[in-house]
Amino acid sequence: MLGTLGIASGALAARMAEIQIVLIPVSVVSLAVAHYLAYRNGHRTTRQRSWLWIVSVMSVAFWVLPLAIR
């Protein structure tokens, strides 16, 4: 069962690598909009802003990690 899961995960990763060129700009724009909305009026809580920064750092790590592995 775990072998099947590993093969399926590998196939999904290969397919996602093909559309990575589209997914990275979409995520950059989404994070930019989220930061704009979080800081424009100051109505957001520090907890929400903290989570936004955590997600932003994780996203950058996921973008850089494949380049670092190659």
Distance bins in CASP14 RR format, pairs under 12 A and 6 or more apart:
PFRMAT RR
TARGET T0000
AUTHOR 0000-0000-0000
RMODE 2
METHOD distances of the structure
MODEL  1
1 7 0 0 0 0 0 1 0 0 0 0 0
1 8 0 0 0 0 0 1 0 0 0 0 0
2 8 0 0 0 0 0 1 0 0 0 0 0
2 9 0 0 0 0 0 1 0 0 0 0 0
3 9 0 0 0 0 1 0 0 0 0 0 0
3 10 0 0 0 0 0 1 0 0 0 0 0
4 10 0 0 0 0 0 1 0 0 0 0 0
4 11 0 0 0 0 0 1 0 0 0 0 0
5 11 0 0 0 0 0 1 0 0 0 0 0
5 12 0 0 0 0 0 1 0 0 0 0 0
6 12 0 0 0 0 1 0 0 0 0 0 0
6 13 0 0 0 0 1 0 0 0 0 0 0
6 14 0 0 0 0 0 1 0 0 0 0 0
7 13 0 0 0 0 0 1 0 0 0 0 0
7 14 0 0 0 0 0 1 0 0 0 0 0
8 14 0 0 0 0 0 1 0 0 0 0 0
8 15 0 0 0 0 0 1 0 0 0 0 0
9 15 0 0 0 0 0 1 0 0 0 0 0
9 16 0 0 0 0 0 1 0 0 0 0 0
10 16 0 0 0 0 1 0 0 0 0 0 0
10 17 0 0 0 0 1 0 0 0 0 0 0
11 17 0 0 0 0 0 1 0 0 0 0 0
11 18 0 0 0 0 0 1 0 0 0 0 0
12 18 0 0 0 0 0 1 0 0 0 0 0
12 19 0 0 0 0 0 1 0 0 0 0 0
13 19 0 0 0 0 0 1 0 0 0 0 0
13 20 0 0 0 0 0 1 0 0 0 0 0
13 66 0 0 0 0 1 0 0 0 0 0 0
13 69 0 0 0 0 0 1 0 0 0 0 0
14 20 0 0 0 0 0 1 0 0 0 0 0
15 23 0 0 0 0 0 1 0 0 0 0 0
16 22 0 0 0 0 0 1 0 0 0 0 0
16 23 1 0 0 1 0 0 0 0 0 0 0
16 24 0 0 0 0 0 1 0 0 0 0 0
16 62 0 0 0 0 0 1 0 0 0 0 0
16 66 0 0 0 0 0 1 0 0 0 0 0
17 23 0 0 0 0 1 0 0 0 0 0 0
17 24 0 0 0 0 0 1 0 0 0 0 0
17 66 1 0 0 1 0 0 0 0 0 0 0
17 69 0 0 0 0 0 1 0 0 0 0 0
17 70 0 0 0 0 0 1 0 0 0 0 0
19 25 0 0 0 0 0 1 0 0 0 0 0
19 26 0 0 0 0 1 0 0 0 0 0 0
19 27 0 0 0 0 0 1 0 0 0 0 0
20 26 0 0 0 0 0 1 0 0 0 0 0
20 27 0 0 0 0 0 1 0 0 0 0 0
20 62 0 0 0 0 0 1 0 0 0 0 0
20 63 0 0 0 0 1 0 0 0 0 0 0
20 65 0 0 0 0 0 1 0 0 0 0 0
20 66 1 0 0 1 0 0 0 0 0 0 0
20 67 0 0 0 0 0 1 0 0 0 0 0
21 27 0 0 0 0 0 1 0 0 0 0 0
21 63 0 0 0 0 0 1 0 0 0 0 0
22 28 0 0 0 0 0 1 0 0 0 0 0
22 29 0 0 0 0 0 1 0 0 0 0 0
23 29 0 0 0 0 0 1 0 0 0 0 0
23 30 0 0 0 0 0 1 0 0 0 0 0
23 59 0 0 0 0 0 1 0 0 0 0 0
23 62 0 0 0 0 0 1 0 0 0 0 0
23 63 0 0 0 0 1 0 0 0 0 0 0
23 66 0 0 0 0 0 1 0 0 0 0 0
24 30 0 0 0 0 0 1 0 0 0 0 0
24 31 0 0 0 0 0 1 0 0 0 0 0
24 59 0 0 0 0 1 0 0 0 0 0 0
24 60 0 0 0 0 0 1 0 0 0 0 0
24 62 0 0 0 0 1 0 0 0 0 0 0
24 63 1 0 1 0 0 0 0 0 0 0 0
24 64 0 0 0 0 0 1 0 0 0 0 0
24 66 0 0 0 0 0 1 0 0 0 0 0
24 67 0 0 0 0 0 1 0 0 0 0 0
25 31 0 0 0 0 0 1 0 0 0 0 0
25 32 0 0 0 0 0 1 0 0 0 0 0
25 63 0 0 0 0 0 1 0 0 0 0 0
26 32 0 0 0 0 0 1 0 0 0 0 0
26 33 0 0 0 0 0 1 0 0 0 0 0
26 59 0 0 0 0 0 1 0 0 0 0 0
27 33 0 0 0 0 0 1 0 0 0 0 0
27 34 0 0 0 0 0 1 0 0 0 0 0
27 55 0 0 0 0 1 0 0 0 0 0 0
27 56 0 0 0 0 1 0 0 0 0 0 0
27 58 0 0 0 0 0 1 0 0 0 0 0
27 59 1 0 1 0 0 0 0 0 0 0 0
27 60 0 0 0 0 1 0 0 0 0 0 0
27 62 0 0 0 0 1 0 0 0 0 0 0
27 63 0 0 0 0 1 0 0 0 0 0 0
28 34 0 0 0 0 0 1 0 0 0 0 0
28 35 0 0 0 0 0 1 0 0 0 0 0
28 56 0 0 0 0 1 0 0 0 0 0 0
28 59 0 0 0 0 1 0 0 0 0 0 0
28 60 0 0 0 0 1 0 0 0 0 0 0
28 63 0 0 0 0 1 0 0 0 0 0 0
29 35 0 0 0 0 0 1 0 0 0 0 0
29 36 0 0 0 0 0 1 0 0 0 0 0
29 59 0 0 0 0 0 1 0 0 0 0 0
30 36 0 0 0 0 0 1 0 0 0 0 0
30 37 0 0 0 0 0 1 0 0 0 0 0
30 52 0 0 0 0 0 1 0 0 0 0 0
30 55 0 0 0 0 1 0 0 0 0 0 0
30 56 0 0 0 0 0 1 0 0 0 0 0
30 59 0 0 0 0 1 0 0 0 0 0 0
31 37 0 0 0 0 0 1 0 0 0 0 0
31 38 0 0 0 0 0 1 0 0 0 0 0
31 52 1 0 0 1 0 0 0 0 0 0 0
31 53 0 0 0 0 0 1 0 0 0 0 0
31 54 0 0 0 0 0 1 0 0 0 0 0
31 55 1 0 0 1 0 0 0 0 0 0 0
31 56 1 0 1 0 0 0 0 0 0 0 0
31 57 0 0 0 0 0 1 0 0 0 0 0
31 58 0 0 0 0 0 1 0 0 0 0 0
31 59 1 0 0 1 0 0 0 0 0 0 0
31 60 0 0 0 0 1 0 0 0 0 0 0
31 62 0 0 0 0 0 1 0 0 0 0 0
31 63 0 0 0 0 0 1 0 0 0 0 0
32 38 0 0 0 0 0 1 0 0 0 0 0
32 39 0 0 0 0 0 1 0 0 0 0 0
32 52 0 0 0 0 0 1 0 0 0 0 0
32 56 0 0 0 0 1 0 0 0 0 0 0
32 59 0 0 0 0 0 1 0 0 0 0 0
33 39 0 0 0 0 0 1 0 0 0 0 0
33 40 0 0 0 0 0 1 0 0 0 0 0
33 52 0 0 0 0 0 1 0 0 0 0 0
34 40 0 0 0 0 0 1 0 0 0 0 0
34 44 0 0 0 0 1 0 0 0 0 0 0
34 48 0 0 0 0 1 0 0 0 0 0 0
34 49 0 0 0 0 1 0 0 0 0 0 0
34 51 0 0 0 0 0 1 0 0 0 0 0
34 52 1 0 1 0 0 0 0 0 0 0 0
34 53 0 0 0 0 0 1 0 0 0 0 0
34 55 0 0 0 0 1 0 0 0 0 0 0
34 56 0 0 0 0 1 0 0 0 0 0 0
34 59 0 0 0 0 0 1 0 0 0 0 0
35 44 0 0 0 0 0 1 0 0 0 0 0
35 48 0 0 0 0 0 1 0 0 0 0 0
35 49 0 0 0 0 1 0 0 0 0 0 0
35 52 1 0 0 1 0 0 0 0 0 0 0
35 53 0 0 0 0 1 0 0 0 0 0 0
35 55 0 0 0 0 0 1 0 0 0 0 0
35 56 1 0 0 1 0 0 0 0 0 0 0
35 59 0 0 0 0 0 1 0 0 0 0 0
36 42 0 0 0 0 0 1 0 0 0 0 0
36 44 0 0 0 0 0 1 0 0 0 0 0
36 52 0 0 0 0 0 1 0 0 0 0 0
37 43 0 0 0 0 1 0 0 0 0 0 0
37 44 1 0 0 1 0 0 0 0 0 0 0
37 48 0 0 0 0 1 0 0 0 0 0 0
37 49 0 0 0 0 0 1 0 0 0 0 0
37 52 0 0 0 0 1 0 0 0 0 0 0
38 44 1 0 1 0 0 0 0 0 0 0 0
38 45 0 0 0 0 1 0 0 0 0 0 0
38 46 0 0 0 0 0 1 0 0 0 0 0
38 47 0 0 0 0 0 1 0 0 0 0 0
38 48 1 0 0 1 0 0 0 0 0 0 0
38 49 1 0 1 0 0 0 0 0 0 0 0
38 50 0 0 0 0 0 1 0 0 0 0 0
38 51 0 0 0 0 1 0 0 0 0 0 0
38 52 1 0 1 0 0 0 0 0 0 0 0
38 53 0 0 0 0 1 0 0 0 0 0 0
38 55 0 0 0 0 0 1 0 0 0 0 0
38 56 0 0 0 0 0 1 0 0 0 0 0
39 46 0 0 0 0 0 1 0 0 0 0 0
39 48 0 0 0 0 0 1 0 0 0 0 0
39 49 1 0 0 1 0 0 0 0 0 0 0
39 52 0 0 0 0 1 0 0 0 0 0 0
39 53 0 0 0 0 0 1 0 0 0 0 0
42 48 0 0 0 0 0 1 0 0 0 0 0
42 49 0 0 0 0 1 0 0 0 0 0 0
43 49 0 0 0 0 0 1 0 0 0 0 0
44 50 0 0 0 0 0 1 0 0 0 0 0
44 51 0 0 0 0 0 1 0 0 0 0 0
44 52 0 0 0 0 1 0 0 0 0 0 0
44 53 0 0 0 0 0 1 0 0 0 0 0
45 51 0 0 0 0 1 0 0 0 0 0 0
45 52 0 0 0 0 0 1 0 0 0 0 0
46 52 0 0 0 0 0 1 0 0 0 0 0
46 53 0 0 0 0 0 1 0 0 0 0 0
47 53 0 0 0 0 0 1 0 0 0 0 0
47 54 0 0 0 0 0 1 0 0 0 0 0
48 54 0 0 0 0 0 1 0 0 0 0 0
48 55 0 0 0 0 0 1 0 0 0 0 0
49 55 0 0 0 0 0 1 0 0 0 0 0
49 56 0 0 0 0 0 1 0 0 0 0 0
50 56 0 0 0 0 0 1 0 0 0 0 0
50 57 0 0 0 0 0 1 0 0 0 0 0
51 57 0 0 0 0 0 1 0 0 0 0 0
51 58 0 0 0 0 0 1 0 0 0 0 0
52 58 0 0 0 0 0 1 0 0 0 0 0
52 59 0 0 0 0 0 1 0 0 0 0 0
53 59 0 0 0 0 0 1 0 0 0 0 0
53 60 0 0 0 0 0 1 0 0 0 0 0
54 60 0 0 0 0 0 1 0 0 0 0 0
54 61 0 0 0 0 0 1 0 0 0 0 0
55 61 0 0 0 0 0 1 0 0 0 0 0
55 62 0 0 0 0 0 1 0 0 0 0 0
56 62 0 0 0 0 0 1 0 0 0 0 0
56 63 0 0 0 0 0 1 0 0 0 0 0
57 63 0 0 0 0 0 1 0 0 0 0 0
57 64 0 0 0 0 0 1 0 0 0 0 0
58 64 0 0 0 0 0 1 0 0 0 0 0
58 65 0 0 0 0 0 1 0 0 0 0 0
59 65 0 0 0 0 0 1 0 0 0 0 0
60 67 0 0 0 0 0 1 0 0 0 0 0
60 68 0 0 0 0 0 1 0 0 0 0 0
61 67 0 0 0 0 0 1 0 0 0 0 0
61 68 0 0 0 0 1 0 0 0 0 0 0
62 68 0 0 0 0 0 1 0 0 0 0 0
62 69 0 0 0 0 0 1 0 0 0 0 0
64 70 0 0 0 0 0 1 0 0 0 0 0
END
